[in-house]
Amino acid sequence: MTEPLSLVTALLLGLFGASHCLVMCGGIAAATGASSPPSQRLPSLLSFNLGRIASYSIAGALVGWAGLWLQQQHDVLMLSLRTLAGVMLLLMGLYIARWSSWLTRIEQLGQGFWRLLQPQAGKLMSKPALPARFALGMLWGWLPCGLIYSTLSWVAANGDPLAGALTMATFGLGTLPALFAGGLAAASLSRFLNHHVTRTLSGMLLIIYGLWTVSSVWWPILDR
């Protein structure tokens, strides 16, 4: 059963990663909105983002199942996974605050898989129909992204496929303000989300949460 706190955390992770979302997906969101007639702009963006969130949910279920399997194998594996989740959140915070770009190296791990999907995404970009926009969003959901990897590592550490899907769906909802701002050319909201104060505060909160995650894993062991 997913704890309400976990869903709130996932929502905040999506919101705090606004500046990263604008970098990774803001361009495609803007293109999706701009290439649609004014009356279809909002439905087009909604279809695209629903497809993206659907992919996040599938990924959440998969890594939740993998985490559950690891949990059943050995406690050391789960300790390692939870430590990795904390470190990934820490790196995400550093990246969002623009204090370090180490996370971009981790994003490169998914480039091979993305190269297989990219040609299909390119074909769908020229199709304005809503089902095509949804399919484009589903493909774009697999774009290599450190923010997604950070959240998935945390989801995997919980070891619950159903909760993983729900958590990643909630995370996807948290990313909507940034991408709707980009897709609808909401300049004021985009500036706010990408402002250095917003980035710094968001990064610091993620760093604190990452440190807390790591300490909650190891402090009980070291305190024995």
N, C-alpha and C positions, 0 to 999 in steps of 0.2 A: 504494500500500500504506500503510495507516495505521500510523504509528509507535506503539509502546507508550506512549511519553511523552505523545503527543497524547491517547490514551484516558484515561490517568491524569489529565491536566489537565482533560479534559471531566468526568470523575467528580468531581474536586475542585470544579469550578465549580458543579456541581449541589449538592454538599454545602455549600459555602460560602454558597450563596444560600438557605439554609434559611429564614432569617427572611423573605425576600422571597416564597418559595414559600408560607409560611403566610399571608401577607397576600393574595396573589393567588388561591391555590387552596385554602387551608385551609378556607374556609367551605363550598365545594362538596364537599370531601372529607369534612368532618364531616357534612354533610347526607346524603351518599351512605351513610355508615356508619349514621347514626341512623335512616334510613328503611328499612333492611333488617332482617329478622329476625336475632336473634343468631347463628344457625347460618349465615346467608348474608352476614354483615357482611364477613368477610375476602375471600370470593370476589368480592363486589360491588366492594370497594375495589380488588382486584387487576385486575378487568376494566376498571374506570374508568381505572386508571393504565396498563394495557397499551394502551388506546386513545389515551391522551395521548402515550405514548412513540412509538406508531406515527405520530402526526401530526408529532412532532419529527423522526422519521427521514425522513419525506417532505419536510419543509421542509429538512432537511440535504442531501438529494440534490439538491433544486432549487437551493439557493444554491451548492452545490458545483459544479453544472453551470454556473451563471452565472459563478462565479469562474474556472472553466476557460476559458470563452469570453473573459472579460476578459483573462486571462493570455495568450491567443493574439493579442489585439489590439495591446496596447502595454504596455511595461514600466511606464510612468508610471501607468497605470490600476491595476496590481497594487500599486505602491508606495502609491498613495492608499488602496486597499482595506485593505492591511495596517496603514497608519497609522490608518485608521478603526477597525479591530479593536482596536488598542491603546488608542485614546481611549475606546471603548465599555467596555472592561474597566476602565479608570480610573474612568469615571463610575459603573460598577456597584459598584466598591469604595467609592466615596464614598457611594453610596446605602445600601449594606448597613450601613456603619459609622454611617449617619445623620449624615453631615457635610455632605451636599448632596442636594437632591432634583431636580437638573437632569435626571436620567434619566427622571423621570415625564413630562416634556414630549415625549420621544422616544416613549414608550409611546402617546401620543395619536395618533401617525401611523397606527396600526392600528385605530383606533376605527370607521372607516367600514366596513371589512371585517367587523369583529366584530358590528356592528349587523345585518348580513345573516344571520349564523349564530345570533345570540342567541335568536330566537324558536324555532328548532328545538331548541336546547339546553334551553329552558324546557319544551318538550313532553316531552322525554326524561327530565327529572328526576323525573317522576311514574311512570315505568315501572321496576319493580324487576327485570325480567328481565336476566340477565347480558349478552345481546347489546345491549340498550338501554344498559346501563352502559358497555359498550365504545364504542358509538357516541357516547355523551355525552362520554366521555374524548377521543375523536378530535376532536369539536367544540371541547372546552375547550382542547385543545392549541394552538388558533389564537387564544386570548385574548391581546390585546396585553400584552407583558411585556418589560421592559427587560433582564431576565436572559437571556431567550431571544434577543432581538435582539443582545445582546453576544456570546453564544456563536455565533450564526449568522454574525455579521460575521467572527469568527475562522475559522469553518469555510469561509466563502466565500474568505477569503484563501489557503487551502490549495489551492483549485481542483481538487477531486477529488470527484465525485458519490458514489461508493461509500463513500469514507472519510468524506464528510460525513454520510451516513445512519448509519453505524456510530458516528461521534463523537457525533451528537445522541442516538442511542439510549443510549449510555453516559452522556451528560449527564442524560438522563431517569432512568436508574437512580440517579444521584447524588441526585436530588430525592425519591426514594421515602421515605427515613426521615422527612423533615419531613411529608409528606402522609399517611403511614401513622400518624404520631403524632397528627396532627389528626383523621384519620378514625376512629381507634380510641380517641380521647379519652385518649391517653397524656400526661397532664398534665406529668409530670416531664421527659419527653423534649422536649415542646414548650417548657417553660420553659428547658431547657438550650440548645436551638437558637436561642431568641429572647433569650437573656441578652445584656446589653450587652457583656460581655467576649467572648463568642462572635462577636457581630456585629462588634466592633472588630477582632479578630484576622482574621476572614474578610475584612473590608473592606481591611485593610492588605495582606494577601496578594494580593488582586486588584489593588490599586493598584500593588504592586511588579511583578506580572506584566504589567500594562498598560504601565508605564514601560519594562520590559525589552523588550516587543514593539515599542514605538515606537523605542527606541534601536537595536534590532537591525536595523531597517529603514534608519534614516538615518545611523547611525554609520559604516558602511562607505563611504557616499557622501561624507560630510563629511570623512572621513579620507584621501580621495584627494589 
